[in-house]
Amino acid sequence: MAEPKILSGKDTAKEIRQEIAVEVAKRKEAGLKVPHLAAVLVGNDGGSETYVSYKVKDCKEVGFDSTLIRRDDDITEEELLELIAELNVNDDIDGFIVQLPLPEHIDSQRVITAIDPNKDVDGFHPTNVGRMNLGLDGFLPATPSGIIELLERNGIETSGKHCVIIGRSNIVGSPLSVLLSRNRKVGNATVTLCHSRTKDLAEMARQADILIPALGKPEFVTADMVKEGAVVVDVGTTRVPDNSKKSGFALKGDVKFDEVAPKSSAITPVPGGVGPMTRVALLMNTLKAARMQ
Ligand code: GUN
């Protein structure tokens, strides 16, 4: 088998950020508003701190305004809902996200549902989930949307292919199954959505032309689970302790890359694959929100 094509989300996301920066500059020239993303961060969870800091950094790079709104983890649900009500009517903010997970005493679904769907750049509001399911225009969730963009920009054919997704989460597996089966340029796939009750998962995975593990179990997918020539999109980004790293941890994908890569025709690395695409998809949604204002 020839060397696999490395699907570099890092390079593809960079290309998209450059396109976004050009559009922001054009908007400025035309006297239009600079897109403004706000992120609400409750508490001090390490992962959430990192993700939100990336979001702020990404905004800066493309010329967006950003606002980070911090609240202590003892904030009440009512107080958080009041904050959301304020952001909903703040004309300066085009879109906002509430970083998940929220503390246990807060009903996350109630919070998400309180966000104005026209500012829900995470695409988590039931209205946006419904719009996606019906094929109507709206905000798509960042990771599935980033994966679609990665496949499109790297010329990966999905039409008529068998895509096997492992993991049925509300933010990745489930929406990705919808997007890949739509009648669109990147779509028209036959999708199998596997989960913890799937019988003989390895046999299912071996049927895949495009295999997309999104279950968050480091190195779960081994070479024996992959068909020769398959495209492999690794959504896993689990933090595992690593003393050789300054941060004290390393990011591990769901795929045993070294043994799976030689069998695949194309594969995403971790880090540098799906992660950067998720980040840039949020910028794409924020630009869209600004255009809609
Ligand atoms: N936590 C993990 N991923 C996400 C995401 O895409 N958006 C938000 N708001 N929280 C997250």
py3Dmol code that shows the C-alpha trace and the ligand (Angstrom):
import py3Dmol

protein = """\
ATOM      1  CA  MET A   1       0.000   0.000   0.000  1.00  0.00           C
ATOM      2  CA  ALA A   2       1.241   3.496  -0.861  1.00  0.00           C
ATOM      3  CA  GLU A   3       1.833   6.002   1.930  1.00  0.00           C
ATOM      4  CA  PRO A   4      -1.479   7.365   3.246  1.00  0.00           C
ATOM      5  CA  LYS A   5      -2.449  10.957   2.570  1.00  0.00           C
ATOM      6  CA  ILE A   6      -2.199  12.829   5.855  1.00  0.00           C
ATOM      7  CA  LEU A   7      -5.374  14.887   6.271  1.00  0.00           C
ATOM      8  CA  SER A   8      -3.856  17.901   7.981  1.00  0.00           C
ATOM      9  CA  GLY A   9      -6.558  19.817   9.789  1.00  0.00           C
ATOM     10  CA  LYS A  10      -3.805  22.165  10.867  1.00  0.00           C
ATOM     11  CA  ASP A  11      -3.034  23.209   7.265  1.00  0.00           C
ATOM     12  CA  THR A  12      -6.661  23.214   6.106  1.00  0.00           C
ATOM     13  CA  ALA A  13      -7.774  25.309   9.100  1.00  0.00           C
ATOM     14  CA  LYS A  14      -4.955  27.775   8.446  1.00  0.00           C
ATOM     15  CA  GLU A  15      -6.121  28.207   4.863  1.00  0.00           C
ATOM     16  CA  ILE A  16      -9.695  28.864   6.078  1.00  0.00           C
ATOM     17  CA  ARG A  17      -8.520  31.352   8.737  1.00  0.00           C
ATOM     18  CA  GLN A  18      -6.718  33.276   5.998  1.00  0.00           C
ATOM     19  CA  GLU A  19      -9.930  33.401   3.946  1.00  0.00           C
ATOM     20  CA  ILE A  20     -11.881  34.593   6.995  1.00  0.00           C
ATOM     21  CA  ALA A  21      -9.279  37.285   7.734  1.00  0.00           C
ATOM     22  CA  VAL A  22      -9.632  38.564   4.158  1.00  0.00           C
ATOM     23  CA  GLU A  23     -13.411  38.798   4.562  1.00  0.00           C
ATOM     24  CA  VAL A  24     -13.068  40.608   7.904  1.00  0.00           C
ATOM     25  CA  ALA A  25     -10.737  43.141   6.284  1.00  0.00           C
ATOM     26  CA  LYS A  26     -13.253  43.640   3.450  1.00  0.00           C
ATOM     27  CA  ARG A  27     -16.069  44.125   5.961  1.00  0.00           C
ATOM     28  CA  LYS A  28     -14.013  46.776   7.735  1.00  0.00           C
ATOM     29  CA  GLU A  29     -13.333  48.572   4.446  1.00  0.00           C
ATOM     30  CA  ALA A  30     -17.037  48.540   3.666  1.00  0.00           C
ATOM     31  CA  GLY A  31     -17.812  50.046   7.078  1.00  0.00           C
ATOM     32  CA  LEU A  32     -19.410  46.812   8.333  1.00  0.00           C
ATOM     33  CA  LYS A  33     -19.098  45.498  11.861  1.00  0.00           C
ATOM     34  CA  VAL A  34     -16.200  43.269  12.894  1.00  0.00           C
ATOM     35  CA  PRO A  35     -17.616  39.874  14.003  1.00  0.00           C
ATOM     36  CA  HIS A  36     -17.732  39.544  17.785  1.00  0.00           C
ATOM     37  CA  LEU A  37     -17.772  36.204  19.635  1.00  0.00           C
ATOM     38  CA  ALA A  38     -18.416  35.949  23.368  1.00  0.00           C
ATOM     39  CA  ALA A  39     -17.572  32.853  25.409  1.00  0.00           C
ATOM     40  CA  VAL A  40     -19.035  32.145  28.824  1.00  0.00           C
ATOM     41  CA  LEU A  41     -16.775  30.075  31.073  1.00  0.00           C
ATOM     42  CA  VAL A  42     -18.165  28.835  34.392  1.00  0.00           C
ATOM     43  CA  GLY A  43     -15.604  27.595  36.949  1.00  0.00           C
ATOM     44  CA  ASN A  44     -11.977  26.608  36.333  1.00  0.00           C
ATOM     45  CA  ASP A  45     -12.010  23.223  34.598  1.00  0.00           C
ATOM     46  CA  GLY A  46      -8.536  22.772  33.029  1.00  0.00           C
ATOM     47  CA  GLY A  47      -9.743  21.478  29.668  1.00  0.00           C
ATOM     48  CA  SER A  48     -12.415  24.165  29.361  1.00  0.00           C
ATOM     49  CA  GLU A  49      -9.882  26.892  30.236  1.00  0.00           C
ATOM     50  CA  THR A  50      -7.640  25.658  27.436  1.00  0.00           C
ATOM     51  CA  TYR A  51     -10.416  25.369  24.845  1.00  0.00           C
ATOM     52  CA  VAL A  52     -11.803  28.822  25.627  1.00  0.00           C
ATOM     53  CA  SER A  53      -8.343  30.394  25.488  1.00  0.00           C
ATOM     54  CA  TYR A  54      -7.899  28.852  21.996  1.00  0.00           C
ATOM     55  CA  LYS A  55     -11.231  30.355  20.928  1.00  0.00           C
ATOM     56  CA  VAL A  56     -10.118  33.818  22.041  1.00  0.00           C
ATOM     57  CA  LYS A  57      -6.727  33.407  20.343  1.00  0.00           C
ATOM     58  CA  ASP A  58      -8.354  32.239  17.086  1.00  0.00           C
ATOM     59  CA  CYS A  59     -10.649  35.300  17.082  1.00  0.00           C
ATOM     60  CA  LYS A  60      -7.664  37.595  17.433  1.00  0.00           C
ATOM     61  CA  GLU A  61      -5.847  35.908  14.556  1.00  0.00           C
ATOM     62  CA  VAL A  62      -8.669  36.499  12.053  1.00  0.00           C
ATOM     63  CA  GLY A  63      -9.496  40.004  13.308  1.00  0.00           C
ATOM     64  CA  PHE A  64     -12.699  39.217  15.246  1.00  0.00           C
ATOM     65  CA  ASP A  65     -13.537  40.864  18.540  1.00  0.00           C
ATOM     66  CA  SER A  66     -13.925  38.440  21.426  1.00  0.00           C
ATOM     67  CA  THR A  67     -15.115  38.674  25.002  1.00  0.00           C
ATOM     68  CA  LEU A  68     -14.450  36.067  27.660  1.00  0.00           C
ATOM     69  CA  ILE A  69     -17.062  36.152  30.419  1.00  0.00           C
ATOM     70  CA  ARG A  70     -16.028  34.271  33.550  1.00  0.00           C
ATOM     71  CA  ARG A  71     -18.352  33.201  36.323  1.00  0.00           C
ATOM     72  CA  ASP A  72     -17.606  31.245  39.522  1.00  0.00           C
ATOM     73  CA  ASP A  73     -18.820  27.656  39.650  1.00  0.00           C
ATOM     74  CA  ASP A  74     -21.325  28.523  42.387  1.00  0.00           C
ATOM     75  CA  ILE A  75     -23.343  30.696  39.986  1.00  0.00           C
ATOM     76  CA  THR A  76     -27.025  29.710  40.123  1.00  0.00           C
ATOM     77  CA  GLU A  77     -28.893  28.498  37.081  1.00  0.00           C
ATOM     78  CA  GLU A  78     -31.137  31.588  37.266  1.00  0.00           C
ATOM     79  CA  GLU A  79     -28.111  33.904  37.281  1.00  0.00           C
ATOM     80  CA  LEU A  80     -26.653  32.130  34.266  1.00  0.00           C
ATOM     81  CA  LEU A  81     -29.992  32.369  32.453  1.00  0.00           C
ATOM     82  CA  GLU A  82     -30.052  36.115  33.185  1.00  0.00           C
ATOM     83  CA  LEU A  83     -26.582  36.489  31.674  1.00  0.00           C
ATOM     84  CA  ILE A  84     -27.739  34.639  28.555  1.00  0.00           C
ATOM     85  CA  ALA A  85     -30.802  36.873  28.278  1.00  0.00           C
ATOM     86  CA  GLU A  86     -28.453  39.892  28.315  1.00  0.00           C
ATOM     87  CA  LEU A  87     -26.178  38.422  25.643  1.00  0.00           C
ATOM     88  CA  ASN A  88     -29.208  37.594  23.487  1.00  0.00           C
ATOM     89  CA  VAL A  89     -30.133  41.295  23.243  1.00  0.00           C
ATOM     90  CA  ASN A  90     -26.602  42.733  23.142  1.00  0.00           C
ATOM     91  CA  ASP A  91     -26.328  43.982  19.538  1.00  0.00           C
ATOM     92  CA  ASP A  92     -22.559  44.206  19.736  1.00  0.00           C
ATOM     93  CA  ILE A  93     -22.240  40.423  20.167  1.00  0.00           C
ATOM     94  CA  ASP A  94     -22.963  38.433  17.008  1.00  0.00           C
ATOM     95  CA  GLY A  95     -22.664  35.005  18.544  1.00  0.00           C
ATOM     96  CA  PHE A  96     -21.801  33.367  21.847  1.00  0.00           C
ATOM     97  CA  ILE A  97     -21.113  30.010  23.401  1.00  0.00           C
ATOM     98  CA  VAL A  98     -21.440  28.628  26.902  1.00  0.00           C
ATOM     99  CA  GLN A  99     -18.505  26.291  27.424  1.00  0.00           C
ATOM    100  CA  LEU A 100     -19.538  22.795  28.507  1.00  0.00           C
ATOM    101  CA  PRO A 101     -19.518  20.921  30.814  1.00  0.00           C
ATOM    102  CA  LEU A 102     -21.369  23.120  33.316  1.00  0.00           C
ATOM    103  CA  PRO A 103     -21.376  22.401  37.059  1.00  0.00           C
ATOM    104  CA  GLU A 104     -23.760  19.598  38.042  1.00  0.00           C
ATOM    105  CA  HIS A 105     -26.305  21.858  39.741  1.00  0.00           C
ATOM    106  CA  ILE A 106     -27.011  23.549  36.393  1.00  0.00           C
ATOM    107  CA  ASP A 107     -29.300  22.008  33.772  1.00  0.00           C
ATOM    108  CA  SER A 108     -27.179  22.348  30.612  1.00  0.00           C
ATOM    109  CA  GLN A 109     -30.066  21.699  28.245  1.00  0.00           C
ATOM    110  CA  ARG A 110     -32.110  24.471  29.861  1.00  0.00           C
ATOM    111  CA  VAL A 111     -29.166  26.845  29.438  1.00  0.00           C
ATOM    112  CA  ILE A 112     -28.591  25.912  25.780  1.00  0.00           C
ATOM    113  CA  THR A 113     -32.282  26.306  25.024  1.00  0.00           C
ATOM    114  CA  ALA A 114     -32.201  29.846  26.475  1.00  0.00           C
ATOM    115  CA  ILE A 115     -29.688  30.986  23.832  1.00  0.00           C
ATOM    116  CA  ASP A 116     -31.142  32.918  20.875  1.00  0.00           C
ATOM    117  CA  PRO A 117     -30.849  30.377  17.990  1.00  0.00           C
ATOM    118  CA  ASN A 118     -29.559  33.223  15.769  1.00  0.00           C
ATOM    119  CA  LYS A 119     -26.602  33.674  18.125  1.00  0.00           C
ATOM    120  CA  ASP A 120     -26.064  29.950  18.866  1.00  0.00           C
ATOM    121  CA  VAL A 121     -22.746  29.560  17.047  1.00  0.00           C
ATOM    122  CA  ASP A 122     -22.219  26.164  18.746  1.00  0.00           C
ATOM    123  CA  GLY A 123     -25.294  24.874  16.895  1.00  0.00           C
ATOM    124  CA  PHE A 124     -26.540  23.150  20.059  1.00  0.00           C
ATOM    125  CA  HIS A 125     -29.973  24.841  20.365  1.00  0.00           C
ATOM    126  CA  PRO A 126     -32.878  22.490  19.526  1.00  0.00           C
ATOM    127  CA  THR A 127     -33.908  24.884  16.728  1.00  0.00           C
ATOM    128  CA  ASN A 128     -30.500  24.557  15.052  1.00  0.00           C
ATOM    129  CA  VAL A 129     -30.428  20.782  15.610  1.00  0.00           C
ATOM    130  CA  GLY A 130     -33.888  20.598  14.002  1.00  0.00           C
ATOM    131  CA  ARG A 131     -32.853  22.826  11.106  1.00  0.00           C
ATOM    132  CA  MET A 132     -29.816  20.625  10.469  1.00  0.00           C
ATOM    133  CA  ASN A 133     -31.972  17.491  10.511  1.00  0.00           C
ATOM    134  CA  LEU A 134     -34.352  19.034   7.966  1.00  0.00           C
ATOM    135  CA  GLY A 135     -31.497  20.251   5.747  1.00  0.00           C
ATOM    136  CA  LEU A 136     -32.413  23.901   6.417  1.00  0.00           C
ATOM    137  CA  ASP A 137     -29.876  26.676   6.838  1.00  0.00           C
ATOM    138  CA  GLY A 138     -28.682  27.236  10.411  1.00  0.00           C
ATOM    139  CA  PHE A 139     -25.619  26.827  12.601  1.00  0.00           C
ATOM    140  CA  LEU A 140     -23.951  23.420  12.390  1.00  0.00           C
ATOM    141  CA  PRO A 141     -22.061  22.031  15.399  1.00  0.00           C
ATOM    142  CA  ALA A 142     -18.342  22.716  15.097  1.00  0.00           C
ATOM    143  CA  THR A 143     -16.757  19.248  15.056  1.00  0.00           C
ATOM    144  CA  PRO A 144     -19.065  17.625  12.465  1.00  0.00           C
ATOM    145  CA  SER A 145     -19.005  20.766  10.340  1.00  0.00           C
ATOM    146  CA  GLY A 146     -15.198  20.915  10.558  1.00  0.00           C
ATOM    147  CA  ILE A 147     -14.944  17.266   9.472  1.00  0.00           C
ATOM    148  CA  ILE A 148     -17.201  17.891   6.448  1.00  0.00           C
ATOM    149  CA  GLU A 149     -15.023  20.887   5.489  1.00  0.00           C
ATOM    150  CA  LEU A 150     -11.835  18.816   5.920  1.00  0.00           C
ATOM    151  CA  LEU A 151     -13.175  16.049   3.659  1.00  0.00           C
ATOM    152  CA  GLU A 152     -14.331  18.561   1.042  1.00  0.00           C
ATOM    153  CA  ARG A 153     -11.116  20.552   0.902  1.00  0.00           C
ATOM    154  CA  ASN A 154      -9.005  17.407   0.706  1.00  0.00           C
ATOM    155  CA  GLY A 155     -11.042  15.851  -2.103  1.00  0.00           C
ATOM    156  CA  ILE A 156     -12.331  12.863  -0.146  1.00  0.00           C
ATOM    157  CA  GLU A 157     -15.311  11.351  -1.977  1.00  0.00           C
ATOM    158  CA  THR A 158     -18.213  10.407   0.315  1.00  0.00           C
ATOM    159  CA  SER A 159     -21.004   9.714  -2.186  1.00  0.00           C
ATOM    160  CA  GLY A 160     -22.030   6.061  -2.094  1.00  0.00           C
ATOM    161  CA  LYS A 161     -19.350   5.265   0.472  1.00  0.00           C
ATOM    162  CA  HIS A 162     -19.989   3.367   3.674  1.00  0.00           C
ATOM    163  CA  CYS A 163     -19.158   5.605   6.643  1.00  0.00           C
ATOM    164  CA  VAL A 164     -18.935   3.938  10.016  1.00  0.00           C
ATOM    165  CA  ILE A 165     -19.058   6.349  12.956  1.00  0.00           C
ATOM    166  CA  ILE A 166     -18.195   5.025  16.413  1.00  0.00           C
ATOM    167  CA  GLY A 167     -19.935   7.065  19.125  1.00  0.00           C
ATOM    168  CA  ARG A 168     -23.420   8.619  19.159  1.00  0.00           C
ATOM    169  CA  SER A 169     -22.852  11.835  21.128  1.00  0.00           C
ATOM    170  CA  ASN A 170     -25.130  14.839  20.613  1.00  0.00           C
ATOM    171  CA  ILE A 171     -22.211  17.019  19.567  1.00  0.00           C
ATOM    172  CA  VAL A 172     -20.287  14.690  17.225  1.00  0.00           C
ATOM    173  CA  GLY A 173     -21.510  11.210  16.262  1.00  0.00           C
ATOM    174  CA  SER A 174     -25.211  11.882  15.962  1.00  0.00           C
ATOM    175  CA  PRO A 175     -25.027  15.139  13.929  1.00  0.00           C
ATOM    176  CA  LEU A 176     -22.201  13.746  11.767  1.00  0.00           C
ATOM    177  CA  SER A 177     -24.406  10.786  10.826  1.00  0.00           C
ATOM    178  CA  VAL A 178     -27.029  13.293   9.627  1.00  0.00           C
ATOM    179  CA  LEU A 179     -24.588  15.460   7.669  1.00  0.00           C
ATOM    180  CA  LEU A 180     -22.870  12.565   5.897  1.00  0.00           C
ATOM    181  CA  SER A 181     -26.157  11.054   4.751  1.00  0.00           C
ATOM    182  CA  ARG A 182     -27.608  14.329   3.364  1.00  0.00           C
ATOM    183  CA  ASN A 183     -27.985  14.860  -0.360  1.00  0.00           C
ATOM    184  CA  ARG A 184     -25.061  17.293  -0.596  1.00  0.00           C
ATOM    185  CA  LYS A 185     -21.645  17.454  -2.239  1.00  0.00           C
ATOM    186  CA  VAL A 186     -20.051  16.044   0.898  1.00  0.00           C
ATOM    187  CA  GLY A 187     -22.809  13.616   1.850  1.00  0.00           C
ATOM    188  CA  ASN A 188     -24.765  10.858   0.106  1.00  0.00           C
ATOM    189  CA  ALA A 189     -22.929   8.295   2.200  1.00  0.00           C
ATOM    190  CA  THR A 190     -24.452   5.186   3.704  1.00  0.00           C
ATOM    191  CA  VAL A 191     -23.905   5.707   7.406  1.00  0.00           C
ATOM    192  CA  THR A 192     -23.679   3.206  10.237  1.00  0.00           C
ATOM    193  CA  LEU A 193     -23.721   4.781  13.698  1.00  0.00           C
ATOM    194  CA  CYS A 194     -22.103   2.434  16.213  1.00  0.00           C
ATOM    195  CA  HIS A 195     -22.225   2.757  20.001  1.00  0.00           C
ATOM    196  CA  SER A 196     -21.605   0.896  23.240  1.00  0.00           C
ATOM    197  CA  ARG A 197     -24.331  -1.700  22.513  1.00  0.00           C
ATOM    198  CA  THR A 198     -23.211  -2.437  18.944  1.00  0.00           C
ATOM    199  CA  LYS A 199     -22.525  -6.135  18.444  1.00  0.00           C
ATOM    200  CA  ASP A 200     -19.161  -7.059  16.925  1.00  0.00           C
ATOM    201  CA  LEU A 201     -17.873  -3.526  16.565  1.00  0.00           C
ATOM    202  CA  ALA A 202     -14.606  -4.702  14.971  1.00  0.00           C
ATOM    203  CA  GLU A 203     -16.537  -6.409  12.160  1.00  0.00           C
ATOM    204  CA  MET A 204     -18.637  -3.235  11.660  1.00  0.00           C
ATOM    205  CA  ALA A 205     -15.515  -1.077  11.545  1.00  0.00           C
ATOM    206  CA  ARG A 206     -13.944  -3.369   8.915  1.00  0.00           C
ATOM    207  CA  GLN A 207     -16.897  -2.642   6.609  1.00  0.00           C
ATOM    208  CA  ALA A 208     -16.044   1.069   6.540  1.00  0.00           C
ATOM    209  CA  ASP A 209     -14.791   2.935   3.493  1.00  0.00           C
ATOM    210  CA  ILE A 210     -14.600   5.918   5.843  1.00  0.00           C
ATOM    211  CA  LEU A 211     -14.100   5.131   9.530  1.00  0.00           C
ATOM    212  CA  ILE A 212     -14.769   7.868  12.074  1.00  0.00           C
ATOM    213  CA  PRO A 213     -14.109   6.917  15.694  1.00  0.00           C
ATOM    214  CA  ALA A 214     -15.486   9.526  18.130  1.00  0.00           C
ATOM    215  CA  LEU A 215     -15.686   7.668  21.408  1.00  0.00           C
ATOM    216  CA  GLY A 216     -12.835   9.159  23.430  1.00  0.00           C
ATOM    217  CA  LYS A 217     -10.940   5.925  24.124  1.00  0.00           C
ATOM    218  CA  PRO A 218      -7.228   6.343  23.342  1.00  0.00           C
ATOM    219  CA  GLU A 219      -5.924   3.923  20.694  1.00  0.00           C
ATOM    220  CA  PHE A 220      -9.191   1.972  20.619  1.00  0.00           C
ATOM    221  CA  VAL A 221      -9.051   1.388  16.849  1.00  0.00           C
ATOM    222  CA  THR A 222      -6.358  -1.137  15.936  1.00  0.00           C
ATOM    223  CA  ALA A 223      -5.157  -2.288  12.499  1.00  0.00           C
ATOM    224  CA  ASP A 224      -7.342  -5.434  12.525  1.00  0.00           C
ATOM    225  CA  MET A 225     -10.449  -3.163  12.658  1.00  0.00           C
ATOM    226  CA  VAL A 226      -9.603  -1.280   9.456  1.00  0.00           C
ATOM    227  CA  LYS A 227     -10.191  -2.265   5.829  1.00  0.00           C
ATOM    228  CA  GLU A 228      -7.218  -1.873   3.495  1.00  0.00           C
ATOM    229  CA  GLY A 229      -7.463   1.554   1.800  1.00  0.00           C
ATOM    230  CA  ALA A 230     -10.020   3.053   4.210  1.00  0.00           C
ATOM    231  CA  VAL A 231     -10.112   6.758   5.050  1.00  0.00           C
ATOM    232  CA  VAL A 232      -9.742   7.223   8.830  1.00  0.00           C
ATOM    233  CA  VAL A 233     -10.923  10.378  10.616  1.00  0.00           C
ATOM    234  CA  ASP A 234      -9.903  10.300  14.267  1.00  0.00           C
ATOM    235  CA  VAL A 235     -12.104  12.519  16.448  1.00  0.00           C
ATOM    236  CA  GLY A 236     -10.576  11.391  19.748  1.00  0.00           C
ATOM    237  CA  THR A 237      -8.623  13.950  21.783  1.00  0.00           C
ATOM    238  CA  THR A 238      -8.141  12.468  25.230  1.00  0.00           C
ATOM    239  CA  ARG A 239      -5.652  14.059  27.614  1.00  0.00           C
ATOM    240  CA  VAL A 240      -3.276  11.476  29.024  1.00  0.00           C
ATOM    241  CA  PRO A 241      -0.554  12.245  31.584  1.00  0.00           C
ATOM    242  CA  ASP A 242       2.852  12.780  29.930  1.00  0.00           C
ATOM    243  CA  ASN A 243       5.741  14.070  32.006  1.00  0.00           C
ATOM    244  CA  SER A 244       7.837  14.824  28.936  1.00  0.00           C
ATOM    245  CA  LYS A 245       5.389  17.618  28.014  1.00  0.00           C
ATOM    246  CA  LYS A 246       5.459  21.075  29.581  1.00  0.00           C
ATOM    247  CA  SER A 247       1.698  20.919  30.112  1.00  0.00           C
ATOM    248  CA  GLY A 248       2.050  17.525  31.831  1.00  0.00           C
ATOM    249  CA  PHE A 249      -0.241  15.780  29.343  1.00  0.00           C
ATOM    250  CA  ALA A 250      -0.387  14.639  25.736  1.00  0.00           C
ATOM    251  CA  LEU A 251      -3.400  14.413  23.412  1.00  0.00           C
ATOM    252  CA  LYS A 252      -4.245  10.876  22.293  1.00  0.00           C
ATOM    253  CA  GLY A 253      -6.585   9.943  19.475  1.00  0.00           C
ATOM    254  CA  ASP A 254      -8.981   7.007  19.306  1.00  0.00           C
ATOM    255  CA  VAL A 255      -6.770   5.364  16.666  1.00  0.00           C
ATOM    256  CA  LYS A 256      -3.521   3.440  17.081  1.00  0.00           C
ATOM    257  CA  PHE A 257      -1.988   5.645  14.399  1.00  0.00           C
ATOM    258  CA  ASP A 258       1.291   3.801  13.787  1.00  0.00           C
ATOM    259  CA  GLU A 259      -0.360   0.513  12.880  1.00  0.00           C
ATOM    260  CA  VAL A 260      -3.528   1.908  11.236  1.00  0.00           C
ATOM    261  CA  ALA A 261      -1.860   4.520   8.995  1.00  0.00           C
ATOM    262  CA  PRO A 262      -0.095   1.969   6.710  1.00  0.00           C
ATOM    263  CA  LYS A 263      -3.478   0.309   5.955  1.00  0.00           C
ATOM    264  CA  SER A 264      -5.348   3.524   5.247  1.00  0.00           C
ATOM    265  CA  SER A 265      -5.487   5.653   2.077  1.00  0.00           C
ATOM    266  CA  ALA A 266      -5.919   8.853   4.126  1.00  0.00           C
ATOM    267  CA  ILE A 267      -5.831   9.532   7.848  1.00  0.00           C
ATOM    268  CA  THR A 268      -6.023  12.458  10.285  1.00  0.00           C
ATOM    269  CA  PRO A 269      -3.245  12.852  12.856  1.00  0.00           C
ATOM    270  CA  VAL A 270      -3.837  13.704  16.536  1.00  0.00           C
ATOM    271  CA  PRO A 271      -3.053  16.449  17.297  1.00  0.00           C
ATOM    272  CA  GLY A 272      -3.355  18.471  14.074  1.00  0.00           C
ATOM    273  CA  GLY A 273      -6.351  16.717  12.511  1.00  0.00           C
ATOM    274  CA  VAL A 274      -9.944  17.231  13.583  1.00  0.00           C
ATOM    275  CA  GLY A 275      -9.093  19.577  16.506  1.00  0.00           C
ATOM    276  CA  PRO A 276      -8.021  22.595  14.401  1.00  0.00           C
ATOM    277  CA  MET A 277     -11.041  22.056  12.128  1.00  0.00           C
ATOM    278  CA  THR A 278     -13.389  22.206  15.123  1.00  0.00           C
ATOM    279  CA  ARG A 279     -11.783  25.488  16.141  1.00  0.00           C
ATOM    280  CA  VAL A 280     -12.067  27.046  12.691  1.00  0.00           C
ATOM    281  CA  ALA A 281     -15.675  25.883  12.287  1.00  0.00           C
ATOM    282  CA  LEU A 282     -16.615  28.093  15.254  1.00  0.00           C
ATOM    283  CA  LEU A 283     -15.021  31.051  13.468  1.00  0.00           C
ATOM    284  CA  MET A 284     -16.989  30.205  10.306  1.00  0.00           C
ATOM    285  CA  ASN A 285     -20.220  30.192  12.331  1.00  0.00           C
ATOM    286  CA  THR A 286     -19.339  33.498  13.985  1.00  0.00           C
ATOM    287  CA  LEU A 287     -18.705  35.108  10.598  1.00  0.00           C
ATOM    288  CA  LYS A 288     -22.042  33.736   9.418  1.00  0.00           C
ATOM    289  CA  ALA A 289     -23.745  35.199  12.515  1.00  0.00           C
ATOM    290  CA  ALA A 290     -22.227  38.594  11.761  1.00  0.00           C
ATOM    291  CA  ARG A 291     -23.396  38.411   8.142  1.00  0.00           C
ATOM    292  CA  MET A 292     -26.919  37.626   9.383  1.00  0.00           C
ATOM    293  CA  GLN A 293     -27.133  40.694  11.645  1.00  0.00           C
TER     294      GLN A 293
END
"""
ligand_1 = """\
11
GUN
N -17.147 21.392 25.379
C -16.552 20.504 24.542
N -16.762 20.845 23.259
C -17.515 21.954 23.274
C -18.053 22.785 22.247
O -17.906 22.543 21.048
N -18.758 23.858 22.660
C -18.971 24.135 23.969
N -19.708 25.197 24.290
N -18.487 23.389 24.957
C -17.759 22.310 24.595
"""
view = py3Dmol.view(width=600, height=400)
view.addModel(protein, "pdb")
view.setStyle({"model": 0}, {"cartoon": {"style": "trace"}})
view.addModel(ligand_1, "xyz")
view.setStyle({"model": 1}, {"stick": {}})
view.zoomTo()
view.show()
